[in-house]
Amino acid sequence: MSPYVASFIVFISIFLFGMATLRIGLKSLSNSRMQEFLYQASSTPLRGLMTGIIVTSILQSSSAVMVITIGLITAKVLTFRQSIGIILGTNIGTTVTAELMTLNPDQFTIPFLLVGFLLLQIRKQLLFSIGTVLFGLGSIFVAMHGLEAMAVPLSTLTFFEHIINESNSSLFYGIGVGTLLTALIQSSTATTGITMSFINQDLLTLPSAIAIIYGANIGTCITALIASFGSTKEAKLAAYAHVWINIIGVTLFFPFITKFGEIVAYVTALPDAQLAHVSLLFNVLSSLLLLPLTGVLAKTIEKIHKGNHLT
């Protein structure tokens, strides 16, 4: 194995460790029971949307929220139709981390790691939780710095060079890369971080990077599908809805990839910030567009997946 590939895997592992640590700290700070909150605040599609945004922003994982949602549906606490608003909200909430990753790692890494480590030595719950959040963010910044340093050496390897060239040549290929990579590492945020590291080194064009982020939205659905195995009919419908909502969003806004790039270019000249802003713009617009159509979506998904495989 190439030392560059080995280093790449190490930094992805550090990134995923940082994400897990961040989620634990944020969940601890929330001081609320997520399942109860999801149940109480999902009576309408709009409330479900807001709930999905809030809970996903706290847990920093749309997949985790989907697993909780599927569990609640299986327990007959939530209905399939209530879950659609939540799904739309999770797509927006998960963009928070992408915006955080655009902060200057060199400026925050050492302070976050140092202060976070010190606070982790304190037994008081609040301070310990803050320390967990800071240490998690510091780890993410370390990984981002490492991934960016690895981007250029990796681009010289035949396998990565082929992926980069094909992604820059075909937006459909980029969507496929984002889908497969996210399904493999089970984190759309990690895929975003990797893409940011390559775009910062001018190895990917902004449109191709956006296409990869589009694909990440589809790839993250694999967790919900796995979680629905062996569950109830309505839980499986929620997992299918997660897939369809993201596919519809990508399909509708695929023609606007270049336009989105032009819009965010007016906001910032930083490539990683542009990508984060597009992710936010895409997910907000697609969720708001589909929100009034939740009833139609539910009926359509029920019709498409009507069959014995749901029982």
Long-range contacts (C-beta under 8 A, 24 or more apart in sequence): 2-157, 4-150, 4-153, 4-154, 4-157, 5-154, 5-157, 7-146, 7-150, 8-147, 8-150, 8-154, 10-146, 11-142, 11-143, 11-146, 11-147, 11-150, 12-143, 12-147, 12-185, 12-190, 12-194, 14-139, 14-142, 14-143, 14-146, 15-139, 15-140, 15-143, 15-144, 15-147, 15-190, 15-193, 16-185, 16-187, 16-190, 17-139, 18-135, 18-136, 18-137, 18-138, 18-139, 18-140, 18-141, 18-142, 18-143, 19-60, 19-61, 19-97, 19-136, 19-140, 19-187, 19-189, 19-190, 20-136, 21-132, 21-135, 21-136, 21-139, 22-60, 22-97, 22-132, 22-133, 22-136, 22-137, 22-140, 23-59, 23-60, 23-61, 23-64, 23-136, 24-132, 24-136, 25-129, 25-130, 25-131, 25-132, 25-133, 25-134, 25-135, 25-136, 26-58, 26-59, 26-60, 26-133, 27-58, 27-59, 28-125, 28-128, 28-129, 28-132, 29-58, 29-126, 29-129, 29-130, 29-133, 30-58, 34-58, 34-59, 34-65, 34-68, 35-68, 35-71, 35-72, 35-77, 38-65, 38-68, 38-69, 38-72, 38-78, 38-86, 39-72, 39-77, 39-78, 42-78, 42-82, 42-83, 42-85, 42-86, 43-82, 44-85, 45-84, 45-85, 45-88, 45-291, 45-294, 46-85, 46-291, 47-85, 48-82, 48-83, 48-84, 48-85, 48-86, 48-88, 48-89, 49-85, 49-86, 49-88, 49-89, 49-92, 49-287, 49-291, 50-89, 51-85, 51-86, 51-89, 52-85, 52-86, 52-87, 52-88, 52-89, 52-90, 52-91, 52-92, 52-93, 53-89, 53-90, 53-92, 53-93, 54-89, 54-93, 55-86, 55-89, 55-90, 55-93, 56-89, 56-90, 56-92, 56-93, 56-94, 56-96, 57-93, 57-96, 60-94, 60-96, 60-97, 60-189, 61-94, 61-187, 61-189, 62-90, 62-91, 62-93, 62-94, 62-188, 62-220, 63-186, 63-187, 63-220, 63-223, 63-224, 65-90, 65-93, 66-90, 66-223, 66-224, 66-227, 66-238, 66-239, 66-242, 67-223, 67-224, 67-227, 69-238, 70-224, 70-227, 70-228, 70-231, 70-235, 70-238, 70-239, 71-227, 71-235, 73-231, 73-232, 73-234, 73-235, 73-238, 74-231, 74-232, 74-235, 76-232, 79-234, 80-234, 80-235, 80-237, 80-238, 80-241, 80-298, 80-302, 81-294, 81-295, 81-298, 83-238, 83-241, 84-238, 84-241, 84-245, 84-294, 84-297, 84-298, 85-291, 85-294, 87-238, 87-241, 87-242, 87-245, 88-245, 88-287, 88-290, 88-291, 88-294, 89-287, 91-217, 91-245, 91-246, 91-249, 91-283, 91-286, 91-287, 92-280, 92-283, 92-284, 92-287, 94-188, 94-189, 94-220, 94-283, 95-276, 95-279, 95-280, 95-283, 97-140, 97-189, 97-192, 98-189, 98-192, 98-275, 98-276, 98-279, 98-280, 99-276, 99-277, 99-280, 100-137, 100-140, 101-140, 101-141, 101-144, 101-189, 101-192, 101-193, 101-196, 101-272, 101-276, 102-196, 102-270, 102-272, 102-273, 102-276, 103-141, 105-141, 105-142, 105-144, 105-145, 106-145, 108-137, 108-138, 108-141, 109-138, 109-141, 109-142, 109-145, 110-138, 111-138, 112-137, 112-138, 112-141, 113-138, 113-139, 113-142, 140-193, 143-193, 144-193, 144-196, 144-197, 147-193, 147-194, 147-197, 148-196, 148-197, 148-200, 148-201, 150-197, 151-197, 151-198, 151-200, 151-201, 151-203, 152-201, 152-203, 155-198, 155-201, 155-203, 164-198, 164-203, 164-204, 167-204, 167-208, 167-211, 167-212, 168-204, 168-205, 168-208, 171-207, 171-208, 171-211, 171-254, 171-257, 172-211, 173-211, 174-208, 174-209, 174-210, 174-211, 174-212, 174-214, 174-215, 175-211, 175-212, 175-214, 175-215, 175-218, 175-250, 175-254, 176-215, 177-212, 177-215, 178-211, 178-212, 178-213, 178-214, 178-215, 178-216, 178-217, 178-218, 178-219, 179-215, 179-216, 179-218, 179-219, 180-215, 180-219, 181-212, 181-215, 181-216, 181-219, 182-215, 182-216, 182-218, 182-219, 182-220, 182-222, 183-219, 183-220, 183-222, 184-219, 186-220, 186-222, 186-223, 187-220, 188-216, 188-217, 188-219, 188-220, 191-215, 191-216, 191-219, 192-216, 192-275, 192-276, 192-279, 195-275, 196-271, 196-272, 196-275, 196-276, 199-271, 199-272, 199-275, 200-271, 200-272, 202-271, 206-261, 206-265, 206-271, 206-274, 206-275, 206-278, 207-257, 207-258, 207-261, 209-271, 209-275, 210-257, 210-260, 210-261, 210-275, 210-278, 210-282, 211-257, 213-275, 213-278, 213-279, 213-282, 214-250, 214-253, 214-254, 214-257, 214-282, 215-250, 217-246, 217-249, 217-250, 217-282, 217-283, 218-243, 218-246, 218-247, 218-250, 220-246, 221-246, 233-310, 233-311, 236-305, 236-310, 237-301, 237-302, 237-305, 237-310, 240-301, 240-304, 240-305, 241-297, 241-298, 241-301, 244-297, 244-301, 244-304, 245-286, 245-290, 245-297, 248-286, 248-290, 249-282, 249-283, 249-286, 249-287, 249-290, 252-286, 252-289, 253-282, 253-285, 253-286
